[in-house]
Amino acid sequence: MTSAVVSAAVMYPPLRRIRLDPGLALPIMVTASVVAVLALGAAAVVRPAARRTDAAIIATIVAVAMVAAIGYRAVVGTSAGTSFSEAQLRLWFALAVAQVVLLVIIAVRSPRTRRADEVRR
């Protein structure tokens, strides 16, 4: 989930006096996005712990942050403090949507697994 947060953070508007070098921003975005998709995909497939709802809570928070970043970049595009091209932004959108889908799967599966285990007992 950390990689998903980093992937989203690269696309948020730049903070005061904090800017990434254009040559550094793209590798960070691509690496974080790919790692997030792979890790979240594995987490979505693995059966979550029965008594843990922490994964659902954290996945929901990260999904909201990702949706905010997607919405922001959908509105402002490549303007507003980013050095990414349109093609790079489209790549990030595809990876970000995949991350949100996987986060939603994790958020939905965790409580359901816990409830199913409670019913079995």
N, C-alpha and C positions, 0 to 999 in steps of 0.2 A: 504494500500500500504506500510505502515511502516513495517508490518509483513513480506511482501515479500522482502523488502530491508534487514531486519535482517536475514531472511532465506538465502539470497544470500551472505550476508557479512560473515556468519559463514563458508562458503565454499571457500571464497577467500583465497589467500595465506596469511600466518600470517605476520603482520607488524613487524617492528623492535621492539623488546622487548614487544610486545603485544601478549599474548597467552591465550587461554581459557583453563581452567582445563578440562581434558577429561570427568570428571563426570558432569561438568556443560554444556559443549558444546552440548551434545546430547539432553537434555531436552529443551534447548533454540531452537535448530534447529527444533525439532519435534513440539513444541508448536507454534513457529512462522510460520512454514509451514502450520499447520492445521488451525490456525487462519486466515492466508492469504487466503487459499483456501475457507474457509467459508465466509469471508468478501467479497472477490472478486466475489464469486458466487452470493452473495446477490446484490452486486453492478452491476453485469452483468444483473440481472433479473429486477431490479428496473429501471424505465424509467428515464434517466438522465435529468437534467434541460435543458430547451430549449436554453438558451443563454450562456451556459457555455461550453467552449472547454478546460478548465483547466484539466478536468479529462482525456481527450484524450492525452494531452501533458504529464502529469505526468505518465499516464499508459504506454506511449511509452518509457519514460526515464527508468522507473522501469523494463519494459520488456527487454530493451537493457542490463541493469545490470544483470538481471536474465540469459539471454542468454550467457553473458560473463562468469558468474559463472558456468553455465552448460558446456560450452565449455572448460573452464579451468579444471574442475574436470573430464571431459571426457578424456582429454589428460593426466593429471597427476595421475588420480585415487586416491588411498588412500595414495600415497606418498606426499611429499612436504608439510609437516607441518600440517597434520590432524590426529586426533586420531580416526577417524571413520573407522569402518570395511566395508568390501564390501557390506554386507547386509544393513547396515545403509546408505551407499552411494546410493544403489539402491532405497531405500525408499525415500531419498531426491530427486533423479532424477525424480521419479514418481510425487512427490508433486510439484517439480519445473516446470515440463512440464505442469501440471495442472494450475499452477499459470500463466505461460506464455500464455497459451490458453485463460484464463479468462481476462488477461490484454489486449490481442489483441482484444477480444470481446468488452471490455470497450472502447478501443481506436477507434475502428471502429464505434461503436454505437453512441458515443457522437456527432461527427460532423454530422452524418446522421440524428439524431433526431433534431438537431438545424436547418439543412437545410429543413427538412420536416415541421417544425413549421413555418419557414419563408415563405414557399410556401403556407401554409394554410392561412396566413394573407393576 
